[in-house]
């Protein structure tokens, strides 16, 4: 890397004199540089010159040249700094790109001179998860256009609707359709919202498609983010609290299912049983079983304690987007892009019945004796479980219905659509209570 000769010489001779006593942090300062400038060519999938920098452990290993990237005190600065500062364009890194800024190279040099210390928890951990969770950008004061309502939920008292926005969750009054408050510091897009059984914690599944994902745990009363868990290399698509436990199941586009204890913030279990995005997740009423849906065209049932796969259902032959379990825990309900709701047995993985949806089915929400399925034909279907038949169609959307919510105490059903519209109905009569575009 080209750098002013005077600065480079000073760094080699007396690097500590150019910096304050505050040490350079690998987590906060070096890892972000490596992730932005180096991992694309020196990661697990592509390791130019046999050298990887996607974890601290790999960063410390020599590539094909055999030269130590991080040298000991008596060996000099090592191959890493030499490559960053080389005047030879064929040796300088990053290759075929602008050199790092002088201030960036100075940080690397100072970190090396101070002993190249790792201040994370696990040297084998991927860089995106070593880096501290970011403070996300503030949402725009007003939106130029509506955001698809991919995630909605009722407040504990049923008087408000929570809607996923852009780097935020917006909260709206059900009776008036007016904006009540905004919960910020969230991922770029919101894919699922789930309130804990006591109503105190809001789990927000979010992320930037193809880049990152996470679950942020929010104190619902204050709107403050309390913790960040289940960080992923792609978006998190669904979350579900396990009954009578502090555990949260998390489904992500990186193909993983994670179970996190929200009290200790520890990952209880990580499972990679699907071959593609895990799109939805749900628990049985007693918490003994967990069911998942995937873009790999399957739905799977697991033992909640051991994580053992109990049965896999392949009947959709297309991506599966929603899952739920019957109250007795014997059957799974699943929906997807084949435009059918499938009811199938956990005991043998075979279909019991199928209900035509009229369009692609999205995530399933279970009510009392029924399930709600948003569909691409601009409606939310209420399907009775006793007979597995459509009992009512909640209509009026001008675009695909993407999400649904149910509040038992108030007897209200809500739906959200691709064009940002929210509609709330009385479940008993089917009458529309309110509709509006969730656009601040």
Secondary structure as UniProt FT lines:
FT   HELIX           5..14
FT   HELIX           15..18
FT   HELIX           26..30
FT   HELIX           31..37
FT   TURN            38..41
FT   HELIX           48..50
FT   HELIX           56..59
FT   TURN            64..65
FT   HELIX           73..75
FT   HELIX           78..85
FT   TURN            89..91
FT   TURN            95..96
FT   HELIX           102..113
FT   TURN            114..115
FT   TURN            123..124
FT   HELIX           127..130
FT   STRAND          152..154
FT   TURN            156..157
FT   STRAND          160..164
FT   STRAND          169..173
FT   TURN            174..176
FT   STRAND          179..183
FT   STRAND          189..195
FT   TURN            197..198
FT   STRAND          201..208
FT   TURN            209..211
FT   STRAND          212..219
FT   TURN            220..222
FT   STRAND          225..232
FT   STRAND          236..241
FT   TURN            243..244
FT   STRAND          247..252
FT   TURN            253..254
FT   STRAND          257..261
FT   TURN            262..264
FT   STRAND          267..271
FT   STRAND          278..283
FT   TURN            285..286
FT   STRAND          289..294
FT   TURN            295..296
FT   STRAND          299..303
FT   TURN            304..306
FT   STRAND          309..313
FT   TURN            315..316
FT   STRAND          320..325
FT   TURN            327..328
FT   STRAND          331..336
FT   TURN            337..338
FT   STRAND          340..345
FT   TURN            346..348
FT   STRAND          351..356
FT   STRAND          361..366
FT   STRAND          370..375
FT   TURN            376..378
FT   STRAND          379..384
FT   TURN            385..388
FT   STRAND          389..394
FT   STRAND          401..407
FT   TURN            408..411
FT   STRAND          412..417
FT   TURN            418..419
FT   STRAND          421..426
FT   TURN            427..429
FT   STRAND          432..437
//
